[in-house]
Amino acid sequence: MLQRGIRFVHVVTLAFSALLAFLFVRGIDESRVLGSVALVDVVDSDGTASSARVVDVVKSVAAESRVGVAREVPDLKNPEGLRHLYLATGDRGSATGAWLDEGYPSFSRNVETRVHPISEIEHLDPRGAYHVFGPPEAVDALIGEFAELGLRVNVAYPLSYATLATDYSGDPLPWSLGVMALAAVTLTGASVLLRAKTYAVLRLQGMSYPDVLMRDLRQTAGFWLVSFGGVVVVTLSALGLYNGWARLGLFASVALGIAALLTLLVIGSHAAVLALVFRVGILSSLKGELPSRAATISLYVVRVPALLLALSIALSVAVAGQDVLKRQENRDVYRSVGDAVSIRLSGAFATRPDELDRKVGPWLRAADARGEIVVAGRGDLQMTAPDANLPAGEILIVNETYAREQPVLDQEGRRYVPEAGDTKNSQRRPVRVIIPAPYTSHTEAIVQAVSRKLDPGLSRNIPVKPLGAKNGQQLFGYNTGALVYSSAHPANEDRSLMRDPIVVVVPNGSDFLTDDAYTTFATQEGVVFLDPDDVLNAIASEGLRDYVSSVSPVGQRIATELSDAVGDFRLQMFNLALAVAVLLVAGVGICIIYTRKNAQLIFVRHISGWTFAASHRFILAVEAAIAIVFAVRIPIEVWQQNREIAEFTAAGLPAPFPPLRVELAELALIAGLAVVELAVILLALSAFHRRIVKEGASEA
């Protein structure tokens, strides 16, 4: 009969394979177009070819190569949840060609993809992303035709192994796979060790190592096939309800690959530990003895990395939990802005920013003069003036409309209001630099830094007026700040509410902000239209569709990022539970091996009056040392890295990364894991100690 623990491992690995495959395929379906062999990104044009000509060439390449080519365009009003593919196909009978009639087979329900004929975008600028669905020769053909039209392209392979490995290097999914592999190997090894007496009986019956191993594998194969069938039925039923079996082939290949990898690891662990069991004599095995030295080393080889892995995951759980709480708290402030929208500018003009500035900058300035937009551009204080030895902090460059919409308070708690005057005399009104109390000793340097930021050459004589701000106030930045570097905060921290920023208030529509400043703030989602109709009408009336790729509600990004953060938190919690399970199994396994090897010595020491701590001083000393190293590792690393930051600051240089902090919750998690690690050893050791004493007394 197959051991219960091994049966459990196989069921869990099969179910986990299906779950991980689902999360992975759903993720790549939401972030890229499935089936695309290459992404040809047109980044520049010499202007000789019209948009209609480019569309005709795409149709020609698709027809001659019998492939599909699709231009991807985000939806103007819902870029997070809807994308459009404008498709040219050379074979309407192909899977890609059927999309025009049947629609794109989306695996995920979170993002919708609509397919249109490519002829519908003959009016759009040809710069953008083109997906090729076909052999590499078709990619080369399309690149060659684009080159003849004067288009410059970059080619990427979004579904290649190298790209996926880079994109998922910091994702929780690979961590989940690693932790599950470690858990499966550990539990399998422990299950085989616990059957040492059974294997000794089989050896007495004349069975060799290959015979016993093949016997176990035959039993495993039958159970595995039944479990596999059950998991397949449940998975197919769930996928049918979720997406109608869309992308079933891709999902199946990923799931089978993960299941094969984990199954091979389990079988390899089974075979390796069984070989260790066979190294013990038959009579000793009948008494329950185990291969103590090799098994102990093996368990510690698993347990120490598992401790480090659990620590890393626990800290990730703490950070993810704090991130979720912070984003949930910040949702209310986003609700306060109503229907306000931010704009996203097209990346097609990355190589020609001057053209973007000339077209978009004056439009935004005019909208600013009419009071239609809120400007909320961010900047890092230290990076603004690298040589001024300023403390870490943030600059928020806003217009008068921001001061009308959001409360900015002076030292007495009174609200700053937009200064009187129209746009004709806005040039004569000064730029107000509102400096919180912690930065007042650097007022002169900050004013100089702001002047240089607005006018690098100091040639326009921009009037600047320093003022004071209430200490400790939080100001709404209209976005999470994820697109702007901050030396004081991690890159993925939600900075929707900025604490004590230096606020730079620029008169509406003045020339103090240049055209490129407006477009720069727009790329940071720092230009917000209070009325969506103002921007939508302008896009249509002023021909801005080539330059403005989408319009998004201000709260949409925070909602999407909150959903992602909750998903990451749940996945990290799952990883932590697995890592703790590995620690439990490995800890108990070490105690089993130790007590079985030293059973006689433990009983003798007990009847001789030795205390529990004295009887097991060696293993307790080893475990205490591991727990201490485990507990102090992170605080020491934080202290060392903060020393490096202090050295940069002392030299008058901006910090290369934000200062690190060990929060109370993180310290509690570290201490908790150390306590759990020791508690498992103490409880297991105490239980086995009592059993040895009880059995020794009964034999006496």
C-alpha positions in Angstrom: 0.0 0.0 0.0 1.4 3.4 -1.0 2.2 5.6 1.9 -0.4 8.3 2.7 2.1 11.1 2.6 3.3 10.2 -0.9 -0.3 10.0 -2.1 -1.0 13.4 -0.7 2.1 14.9 -2.4 1.1 13.6 -5.8 -2.5 15.0 -5.5 -1.2 18.4 -4.3 1.4 18.7 -7.0 -1.1 17.9 -9.8 -3.7 20.4 -8.4 -0.9 23.0 -7.9 0.2 22.5 -11.5 -3.2 23.3 -12.8 -3.5 26.4 -10.5 -0.1 27.8 -11.4 -0.7 27.2 -15.1 -4.0 29.1 -14.8 -2.4 32.1 -13.1 0.5 32.1 -15.6 -1.6 31.9 -18.7 -4.0 34.5 -17.4 -1.2 36.8 -16.6 0.5 36.7 -20.0 -2.9 37.0 -21.8 -3.6 40.2 -19.9 -0.1 41.6 -20.6 0.5 40.6 -24.2 -1.3 39.1 -27.2 -1.1 35.3 -27.2 0.0 33.6 -30.4 2.2 36.5 -31.5 5.6 35.3 -32.6 7.1 38.8 -32.8 6.2 42.4 -32.0 7.4 44.8 -34.7 7.3 48.3 -33.1 7.4 51.1 -35.5 9.3 53.8 -33.6 10.0 56.4 -36.3 9.0 57.5 -39.8 10.6 59.8 -42.3 7.1 60.9 -43.3 7.3 59.7 -46.9 4.6 57.0 -46.6 1.0 57.7 -45.7 -0.9 55.7 -43.2 -3.1 54.2 -45.9 0.1 53.1 -47.8 1.4 51.4 -44.7 -1.9 49.6 -44.2 -1.8 48.4 -47.8 1.7 47.0 -47.3 0.7 45.2 -44.2 -2.2 43.6 -46.1 0.2 42.6 -48.9 2.7 41.0 -46.5 -0.1 39.1 -44.8 -1.5 37.8 -48.1 1.8 36.8 -49.6 3.0 35.1 -46.5 -0.4 33.7 -45.5 0.0 35.0 -42.0 -1.8 37.4 -39.7 -0.5 40.9 -38.9 -2.3 43.0 -36.3 -1.8 46.5 -35.0 -2.5 46.8 -31.3 -4.2 50.0 -30.1 -5.3 50.6 -26.5 -8.9 51.7 -26.1 -9.2 55.5 -25.8 -11.5 55.4 -22.7 -10.6 52.1 -21.1 -7.0 51.2 -21.7 -6.7 49.0 -18.7 -9.6 46.7 -19.6 -9.9 46.9 -23.4 -7.5 46.7 -26.3 -8.1 46.6 -30.1 -6.4 44.5 -32.7 -6.6 45.8 -36.3 -6.0 42.6 -38.3 -4.8 41.8 -41.8 -4.9 38.1 -42.6 -3.7 36.1 -45.5 -5.8 33.1 -44.7 -9.4 33.5 -43.3 -9.4 29.8 -42.6 -6.6 30.0 -40.1 -7.0 30.3 -36.4 -6.0 34.0 -36.5 -8.1 34.7 -39.6 -11.2 33.4 -37.7 -10.8 36.1 -35.1 -12.5 38.6 -37.5 -15.6 36.5 -37.3 -15.4 34.7 -34.0 -13.5 37.2 -31.9 -10.2 36.9 -30.0 -10.1 33.8 -27.7 -9.3 35.6 -24.4 -8.1 33.3 -21.7 -8.6 36.0 -19.0 -11.9 37.6 -18.3 -10.2 40.7 -16.9 -9.1 42.2 -20.3 -11.2 42.3 -23.4 -9.7 42.2 -26.9 -11.7 43.3 -29.9 -10.6 42.5 -33.4 -11.3 44.8 -36.4 -10.2 44.9 -40.0 -6.9 46.8 -40.4 -8.6 49.1 -43.0 -10.3 50.9 -40.1 -7.0 52.6 -39.0 -5.9 54.0 -42.4 -6.2 57.5 -40.7 -3.9 56.7 -37.8 -0.2 57.5 -37.7 1.6 54.3 -38.7 3.9 54.3 -35.6 2.9 51.7 -33.1 3.0 48.0 -32.3 2.4 45.3 -35.0 2.0 41.6 -34.0 3.0 38.9 -36.5 1.2 35.6 -36.3 3.3 33.2 -38.4 6.8 31.9 -39.2 9.9 34.0 -38.7 10.1 34.6 -42.5 7.0 36.7 -42.3 8.6 38.8 -39.7 11.6 39.5 -41.9 9.3 40.3 -44.8 7.4 42.8 -42.8 10.5 44.5 -41.5 11.9 44.7 -45.0 8.7 46.3 -46.4 8.7 48.8 -43.5 12.3 49.8 -44.2 11.4 50.6 -47.8 8.7 52.9 -46.6 11.1 54.8 -44.4 9.9 53.3 -41.1 12.3 52.5 -38.4 11.4 49.5 -36.2 12.4 47.6 -33.1 11.6 43.9 -32.9 10.8 42.1 -29.7 9.7 38.5 -29.0 7.2 38.9 -26.0 6.5 35.2 -25.7 10.1 34.0 -26.0 11.7 32.2 -23.0 14.3 35.0 -22.5 11.6 37.7 -22.4 9.3 35.7 -20.1 12.2 34.9 -17.8 13.1 38.6 -17.5 9.6 39.7 -17.0 8.8 37.1 -14.3 12.2 37.3 -12.5 10.6 39.2 -9.6 7.1 37.7 -9.7 5.7 35.6 -7.0 4.8 32.8 -9.4 8.3 31.4 -9.8 8.7 31.6 -6.0 5.5 29.5 -5.7 7.0 26.9 -8.0 10.3 26.8 -6.1 8.5 26.5 -2.7 6.2 23.8 -3.9 9.1 21.8 -5.3 10.9 22.1 -1.9 7.8 21.1 0.0 7.2 18.1 -2.3 10.8 16.9 -2.0 10.7 17.3 1.8 7.4 15.6 2.4 8.3 12.7 0.0 11.6 12.1 1.8 9.9 12.2 5.2 7.3 9.7 4.0 9.9 7.3 2.7 11.9 7.5 6.0 8.8 6.7 8.0 8.4 3.5 6.1 11.9 2.2 7.1 10.5 -0.8 9.0 8.2 -1.7 6.1 11.1 -1.7 3.7 13.2 -3.8 6.2 10.4 -6.5 6.0 10.5 -6.4 2.2 14.3 -6.8 2.3 13.9 -9.8 4.6 11.7 -11.3 1.9 14.6 -11.0 -0.5 13.6 -7.9 -2.4 16.5 -5.7 -3.6 16.6 -1.9 -4.0 15.5 -2.0 -7.6 12.7 -4.4 -6.7 11.4 -2.2 -3.9 11.7 0.9 -6.0 9.8 -0.6 -8.9 7.1 -1.8 -6.5 6.6 1.7 -5.2 6.6 3.2 -8.6 4.0 0.7 -9.9 1.8 1.6 -6.9 2.5 5.3 -7.5 1.6 5.0 -11.3 -1.8 3.6 -10.6 -2.7 6.2 -8.0 -1.2 9.0 -10.1 -3.3 8.2 -13.1 -6.5 8.2 -11.1 -5.5 11.5 -9.5 -4.6 12.9 -12.8 -7.9 12.0 -14.3 -9.7 13.6 -11.3 -7.7 16.8 -11.6 -8.3 17.0 -15.4 -12.1 16.6 -14.9 -12.3 19.3 -12.3 -10.0 21.7 -14.2 -11.9 21.3 -17.5 -15.2 21.9 -15.8 -13.8 25.1 -14.1 -12.2 26.4 -17.4 -15.4 25.7 -19.3 -17.3 27.9 -16.9 -14.6 30.6 -16.8 -13.7 31.1 -20.4 -15.3 28.4 -22.6 -12.0 26.5 -22.9 -10.2 29.3 -24.6 -6.5 28.7 -25.1 -6.9 25.2 -23.8 -3.8 23.9 -25.7 -1.5 26.5 -24.2 -2.9 26.0 -20.7 -2.6 22.2 -21.0 1.0 22.4 -22.2 2.0 24.7 -19.3 0.2 22.6 -16.7 1.6 19.3 -18.0 5.1 20.8 -18.0 4.8 21.9 -14.4 3.3 18.6 -13.4 6.0 16.6 -15.2 8.7 18.7 -13.4 7.3 18.2 -10.0 6.5 14.6 -10.5 10.1 13.9 -11.6 11.3 15.7 -8.5 9.1 13.6 -6.3 10.2 10.4 -7.9 13.8 11.4 -7.7 13.4 12.3 -4.0 11.7 9.0 -3.4 14.5 7.0 -5.1 17.3 8.9 -3.3 15.8 8.6 0.2 15.0 4.9 -0.4 18.7 4.4 -1.3 19.6 6.0 2.0 17.3 3.6 3.8 18.9 0.6 2.2 22.3 1.7 3.6 21.1 0.7 7.1 21.3 -2.9 8.1 18.1 -5.0 7.9 18.0 -5.7 11.6 18.7 -2.1 12.5 16.0 -1.0 10.1 13.5 -3.4 11.8 14.3 -1.6 15.0 13.4 1.7 13.4 16.9 3.0 12.9 17.5 5.5 10.1 20.6 6.5 8.1 21.2 9.3 10.6 24.2 11.1 9.2 23.2 11.3 5.6 19.6 11.9 6.4 20.4 14.6 8.9 22.7 16.4 6.5 20.0 16.1 3.8 17.3 17.6 6.0 19.5 20.5 7.1 20.4 21.1 3.4 16.6 21.5 2.9 15.8 23.2 6.2 18.3 26.0 6.2 17.4 27.2 2.7 13.8 26.8 3.7 14.4 29.1 6.7 15.9 31.7 4.5 13.2 31.3 1.9 10.5 31.6 4.6 12.2 34.8 5.9 12.2 36.3 2.4 8.6 35.4 1.8 7.5 36.5 5.2 9.0 40.0 4.6 7.3 40.0 1.2 4.0 39.2 2.9 4.5 42.1 5.3 5.3 44.5 2.5 2.5 43.2 0.4 0.0 43.5 3.3 1.1 47.0 4.1 0.8 47.9 0.4 -2.7 46.5 0.2 -3.8 48.4 3.3 -2.3 51.7 2.1 -4.0 51.4 -1.3 -7.3 50.6 0.3 -7.0 53.7 2.5 -6.1 55.8 -0.5 -9.2 54.8 -2.5 -11.3 57.3 -0.7 -9.3 60.3 -1.9 -9.6 59.1 -5.5 -13.3 58.9 -5.1 -13.3 62.6 -4.2 -12.1 63.7 -7.7 -15.3 62.3 -9.4 -15.0 61.8 -13.1 -11.6 63.5 -13.5 -9.3 61.7 -16.1 -5.6 61.6 -16.8 -4.2 61.3 -20.3 -1.6 58.9 -21.7 0.6 60.1 -24.5 1.5 57.8 -27.4 4.9 56.1 -27.1 5.2 56.3 -30.9 6.9 59.7 -30.6 9.6 58.6 -28.1 12.3 59.3 -30.8 10.7 62.6 -31.7 9.8 64.3 -28.5 10.0 67.7 -30.0 7.1 66.9 -32.3 5.1 65.7 -29.4 6.0 68.9 -27.4 5.0 71.2 -30.3 1.6 69.5 -30.7 0.6 68.7 -27.2 2.3 71.3 -25.1 0.4 74.4 -26.4 -2.9 72.5 -26.2 -2.3 71.7 -22.5 -1.1 75.2 -21.8 -4.4 76.6 -23.3 -6.4 74.1 -21.3 -4.5 75.2 -18.2 -5.2 78.9 -18.9 -9.0 78.0 -19.1 -8.8 76.2 -15.8 -9.7 72.8 -17.3 -6.7 70.8 -16.0 -5.0 70.1 -12.7 -1.2 69.9 -13.0 0.5 67.7 -10.5 4.1 67.0 -11.6 6.4 65.2 -9.3 10.1 65.4 -8.8 12.8 64.2 -6.4 14.3 66.9 -4.2 17.8 65.5 -4.2 17.9 64.8 -7.9 16.7 68.4 -8.6 19.9 69.8 -7.1 22.5 66.9 -6.8 25.2 69.2 -5.6 23.2 71.1 -2.9 23.3 68.3 -0.3 19.6 68.5 0.3 17.7 65.9 2.4 15.5 63.3 0.8 12.1 64.6 -0.2 9.7 65.3 -3.0 8.7 68.3 -5.1 5.2 68.7 -6.3 4.8 71.2 -9.2 1.2 72.3 -9.5 -1.0 75.0 -11.0 -3.4 77.3 -9.3 -6.3 74.9 -10.1 -4.6 72.3 -7.9 -4.6 74.8 -5.1 -8.3 75.4 -5.7 -9.1 71.7 -5.7 -6.8 70.4 -2.9 -6.1 72.0 0.5 -2.5 73.3 0.8 -2.1 74.9 4.3 0.3 77.5 5.7 2.1 77.3 9.1 -1.1 78.5 10.8 -3.3 76.0 9.2 -4.9 78.5 6.8 -5.5 77.3 3.2 -3.6 78.8 0.3 -5.9 80.0 -2.4 -5.3 80.8 -6.1 -4.0 84.3 -6.5 -6.3 86.8 -8.1 -5.8 87.7 -11.7 -6.4 86.4 -15.2 -4.1 84.7 -17.6 -3.1 88.0 -19.2 -1.3 89.1 -16.1 -0.3 85.6 -14.9 3.3 86.3 -16.1 3.6 89.0 -13.4 2.4 86.7 -10.6 5.3 84.9 -8.9 5.8 81.2 -8.6 5.0 80.3 -5.0 7.4 77.7 -3.4 5.7 76.4 -0.3 8.2 74.8 2.0 7.3 72.6 5.0 9.0 73.2 8.4 11.5 70.3 8.1 13.1 71.9 5.1 13.1 75.6 6.1 16.8 75.5 6.8 17.4 74.7 3.2 15.1 77.4 1.8 17.7 79.2 -0.2 19.0 76.0 -1.8 15.4 74.8 -2.5 14.5 78.1 -4.2 17.6 78.0 -6.3 16.8 74.4 -7.3 13.2 75.2 -8.2 14.4 78.2 -10.3 16.8 75.9 -12.2 14.2 73.2 -12.7 11.8 75.7 -14.3 14.5 77.6 -16.1 17.8 75.6 -16.4 19.6 78.6 -18.0 18.2 81.1 -15.5 17.6 83.4 -18.5 13.9 84.1 -18.1 14.0 85.8 -14.7 11.1 83.8 -13.3 9.9 85.4 -10.0 9.9 82.9 -7.1 8.4 83.6 -3.7 9.2 81.2 -0.8 6.4 80.6 1.7 5.9 78.3 4.7 3.7 75.2 4.9 2.1 73.3 7.8 4.2 70.5 9.1 3.0 67.0 8.6 0.3 67.6 5.9 -0.4 65.1 3.2 -1.2 66.2 -0.3 -3.0 64.2 -3.0 -0.7 63.7 -6.0 -3.5 62.4 -8.4 -1.5 59.3 -9.1 0.5 56.7 -7.3 3.9 58.1 -8.2 5.0 54.8 -9.7 6.3 56.6 -12.8 8.6 59.0 -11.0 11.8 58.2 -9.1 12.0 59.0 -5.4 15.1 58.6 -3.3 12.9 58.5 -0.1 10.5 55.7 -1.2 10.6 52.3 -2.9 9.6 52.3 -6.5 6.4 50.2 -6.0 5.1 52.1 -3.0 1.8 53.8 -3.3 2.6 57.6 -3.0 -0.9 58.9 -3.8 -0.7 60.9 -0.6 2.6 62.8 -0.4 3.8 63.8 3.1 5.4 67.2 3.4 6.3 67.8 -0.2 7.8 71.1 -1.4 4.9 72.5 -3.4 5.6 74.7 -6.4 2.5 76.7 -7.5 2.8 78.0 -11.0 0.2 80.5 -12.4 -2.3 78.9 -14.7 -1.3 79.0 -18.4 1.9 81.0 -17.8 5.1 80.5 -19.8 6.9 79.5 -16.6 6.1 75.9 -17.6 7.6 75.0 -21.0 5.8 72.9 -23.5 8.1 69.9 -22.7 7.3 70.3 -19.0 3.6 69.9 -19.8 4.2 66.8 -21.9 6.6 65.4 -19.3 4.0 65.7 -16.5 1.4 64.1 -18.8 3.7 61.1 -19.3 3.8 60.8 -15.5 -0.1 60.9 -15.4 0.3 64.3 -13.7 -2.0 66.2 -16.1 -5.7 65.7 -15.1 -8.8 67.0 -16.9 -11.6 67.7 -14.4 -14.2 67.1 -17.2 -13.7 64.2 -19.5 -15.6 65.9 -22.3 -13.0 68.6 -22.5 -10.2 66.2 -23.4 -12.4 63.9 -25.6 -13.7 66.9 -27.6 -10.2 68.3 -28.0 -8.8 65.0 -29.3 -11.5 65.0 -32.0 -11.4 68.7 -32.9 -7.7 69.3 -32.8 -6.5 66.0 -34.4 -4.7 64.7 -31.3 -5.6 61.0 -31.7 -2.1 60.1 -32.9 -0.6 61.8 -29.8 -3.0 60.9 -27.0 -3.3 57.1 -26.8 -5.9 56.9 -24.1 -7.9 58.7 -21.4 -8.3 57.0 -18.0 -10.3 57.8 -14.9 -7.8 58.9 -12.2 -8.9 56.1 -9.9 -8.6 53.4 -12.6 -4.9 52.8 -12.1 -5.2 52.6 -8.3 -8.1 50.1 -8.7 -6.1 47.9 -11.0 -3.0 48.1 -8.9 -5.0 47.3 -5.8 -6.4 44.2 -7.5 -2.9 43.2 -8.5 -1.6 43.9 -5.0 -4.3 41.7 -3.4 -3.5 38.9 -5.8 0.2 39.1 -5.0 -0.5 39.2 -1.2 -2.6 36.0 -1.5 0.0 34.3 -3.5 2.7 35.3 -1.1 0.6 34.0 1.8 0.3 30.7 0.0 4.1 30.6 -0.5 4.6 31.4 3.2 2.3 28.6 4.2 4.2 26.1 2.0 7.6 27.3 3.4 6.4 27.0 7.0 5.1 23.5 6.1 8.6 22.6 4.8 10.1 23.9 8.1 7.6 21.7 10.1 8.3 18.6 8.2 12.1 19.1 8.2 12.1 19.9 11.9 10.1 16.9 12.8 12.3 14.7 10.5 15.5 15.9 12.2 14.0 15.0 15.6 12.9 11.6 14.4 16.4 10.8 13.1 18.1 12.2 16.2 15.9 10.4 18.7 16.0 7.0 16.9 19.8 7.1 16.7 20.2 8.1 20.3 17.3 6.4 21.9 19.3 4.3 24.4 21.5 7.2 25.4 18.5 9.4 25.9 16.9 6.8 28.2 20.1 6.3 30.2 20.5 10.1 30.7 16.8 10.3 31.8 17.1 7.7 34.5 20.4 9.2 35.6 18.6 12.5 36.4 19.7 14.6 33.5 17.4 17.5 32.6 15.7 17.8 29.2 18.0 20.6 28.1 21.2 18.8 29.2 20.1 15.5 27.5 19.7 17.2 24.1 22.2 20.1 24.5 23.9 19.5 21.1 20.7 19.6 18.9 19.3 22.5 21.0 22.5 24.5 20.6 22.5 23.9 16.8 18.9 25.0 16.5 19.4 28.0 18.8 22.4 29.1 16.7 20.4 28.8 13.5 17.5 30.8 15.0 19.8 33.6 16.2 21.5 33.9 12.8 18.1 33.8 11.2 16.7 36.5 13.4 19.5 39.0 13.1 20.3 38.6 9.4 17.9 41.2 8.1 18.5 43.9 10.7 22.2 43.6 10.0 21.8 43.9 6.3 19.5 46.9 6.7 22.1 48.6 9.0 24.9 47.9 6.4 22.9 49.3 3.5 21.9 52.4 5.4 25.5 53.0 6.2 26.2 53.1 2.5 23.4 55.6 2.0 24.9 57.8 4.8 28.3 57.8 3.0 26.6 59.0 -0.2 24.8 61.7 1.7 27.9 62.8 3.5 29.7 63.2 0.2 26.8 65.4 -1.1 25.6 62.8 -3.5 22.0 61.6 -4.1 21.3 58.3 -2.5 21.3 55.4 -5.0 18.3 53.8 -3.3 15.8 54.7 -0.6 16.8 54.2 3.0 15.7 50.8 4.3 13.6 50.4 7.4 12.6 47.4 9.4 9.0 48.0 10.4 7.6 46.6 13.7 5.4 44.2 11.7 8.5 42.8 9.9 10.4 42.4 13.2 7.4 40.6 14.6 7.3 38.3 11.6 11.1 37.5 11.9 10.7 36.9 15.6 7.6 34.8 15.0 9.3 32.6 12.5 12.3 32.1 14.8 10.0 31.1 17.6 8.0 28.8 15.4 11.2 27.2 14.2 12.4 26.5 17.7 9.0 25.6 19.0 8.7 22.8 16.4 12.0 21.4 17.5 11.2 21.6 21.2 7.7 20.1 20.8 8.8 17.3 18.6 11.8 16.5 20.7 9.7 16.6 23.9 7.2 14.2 22.4 9.8 11.7 21.1 11.7 12.0 24.5 8.6 11.0 26.4 7.9 8.1 24.0 11.5 6.8 24.5 11.2 7.0 28.3 7.8 5.3 28.2 9.0 2.4 26.0 12.3 2.1 28.0 10.4 1.8 31.2 7.9 -0.8 29.9 10.8 -2.9 28.6 12.6 -2.7 32.0 
